[in-house]
Amino acid sequence: MRSKFLWGCFLCLSVIWVSCKGYTAQDYVDDMKDLTKEVVDNASSYSADEWKEVAKKFQNITKKGEKVLKDMTKEEKKEYRKLKKELKKQTAKFKSKEFAKQWDEMLDEAGDTLDELFN
């Protein structure tokens, strides 16, 4: 019984520690990696509404990421650029030229923010 109590306390403290840690540059890269994997896996079957949902996810990730860009390592920057390039490649396959253009503008804007910080 005591063991279960201690295990429960450990789990609770772990969750609290992780949540207090805050959003990091690595979290940003990981979120971009997850989104990119999702898009690569599903791009061919996305409807227009699903692409809009992807765009919203991208905007949310980018908004959170802006706060940690200055903390990115060279490796994280390199990984981010690679992921951005893959997202762009996948959206280029999307049939709606108008949406693809909007998506490219969002990707470019996020990239410009990075370029401004690190160049």
Sequence and secondary structure as in RCSB ss.txt:
>XXXX:A:sequence
MRSKFLWGCFLCLSVIWVSCKGYTAQDYVDDMKDLTKEVVDNASSYSADEWKEVAKKFQNITKKGEKVLKDMTKE
EKKEYRKLKKELKKQTAKFKSKEFAKQWDEMLDEAGDTLDELFN
>XXXX:A:secstr
 HHHHHHHHHHHHHHHHHHHH   HHHHHHHHHHHHHHHHHHGGG  HHHHHHHHHHHHHHHHHHTTTGGG  HH
HHHHHHHHHHHHHHHHHTSS HHHHHHHHHHHHHHHHHHHHHH 
